[in-house]
Structures are given as C-alpha cells and as structure tokens.
Amino acid sequence: MKPEDKAKELGVEFAKQEPGYLNLCIRTGDLLITSGHVSTITGVLGAGLSVKEGYAAAEDCAKKILNSVYNTHGTINGLKVIKLLGCVYSAPDFTDQHIVINGASDLLHKIYGKDGDGYHARSALGFAALPTGVAVEIEAIFQIIQA
C-alpha cells in the first residue's frame, strides 16, 4: 500500500488550501520544508493537559503537515521523512516532550515505515508558551526521493 493510501486509511484528509500570510510548505531542490503547524488542542502539558492529550495534539499537527505537503507536491508518495522539530507548551516541571511528539513520529512511521522512509531525525522541546496557546507546534523536512 502506498503512503497516500495508508494516510487516508489513518484519517489524514487532503483538502485544498488557500495561500495565507506565510507559505505552509516550500520546495527547495529535492526538499519540502514546512512551516510550523499547530494543534487544534490548546493548553499546557503538565498543567491541565495529559501526555495522552499532547500525543493526540502532535498527531493532529502531523496530519496538517501532510496536507500541506500534499498541496505543495501533489502527493505524499515518493517522500522520505528527514526531520521533525516538535515544540510543546510545557509546565516548568514537565519533562515528557519526547513522548508527546511521538504522536507525530508514530503517525509518520505508520505511513512511511519505521525502518524505511519514515525513520527520521527529531527534536522535542518544551516552551513557556506557543502562539495562541496551542499545545503543540511541529515543523518538518521531507526529501523527494521519487518524482
């Protein structure tokens, strides 16, 4: 099964996006680089939001990223996931940012394969605040390996 088919099976929706203030995904050479995509879920991890809720927020970000990649590239097939940067709105003593961002990584592993094109580098960082109070913001880099 191709990545795009797996994604649809996992609830990723591909809908037309209207251009906004910033480019949500830009191509340079054989790379697709996304802007930060924010979760619908708002709140602070470790102070009102659970790790499970944060995990869902990160998965939500990954779905939005894939939609932006699809809108720029026309497909999510033929790509390798290179890098994720995960930002988590965290209480001062919250230290499970990596588990929260697993929500995005796990979705990409399911779509592209953990041992294949979905095996990526990643950073998971805690922040004192994120724009508009969102729980998670993630940006990504993909390599085009097949046109």
C-alpha positions, 0 to 999 in steps of 0.5 A, a space after each residue: 500500500 502506498 503512503 497516500 493510501 495508508 494516510 487516508 486509511 489513518 484519517 489524514 484528509 487532503 483538502 485544498 488550501 488557500 495561500 495565507 500570510 506565510 507559505 505552509 510548505 516550500 520546495 527547495 531542490 529535492 526538499 519540502 520544508 514546512 512551516 510550523 503547524 499547530 494543534 487544534 488542542 490548546 493548553 499546557 502539558 503538565 498543567 491541565 493537559 495529559 501526555 495522552 492529550 499532547 500525543 493526540 495534539 502532535 498527531 493532529 499537527 502531523 496530519 496538517 503537515 501532510 496536507 500541506 505537503 500534499 498541496 505543495 507536491 501533489 502527493 505524499 508518495 515518493 517522500 522520505 521523512 528527514 526531520 521533525 522539530 516538535 515544540 510543546 507548551 510545557 509546565 516548568 516541571 514537565 519533562 515528557 516532550 519526547 513522548 508527546 511528539 511521538 504522536 507525530 513520529 508514530 503517525 509518520 512511521 505508520 505511513 512511511 515505515 519505521 525502518 524505511 522512509 519514515 525513520 527520521 531525525 527529531 527534536 522535542 522541546 518544551 516552551 513557556 508558551 506557543 502562539 495562541 496557546 496551542 499545545 503543540 507546534 511541529 515543523 518538518 523536512 521531507 526529501 523527494 526521493 521519487 518524482 
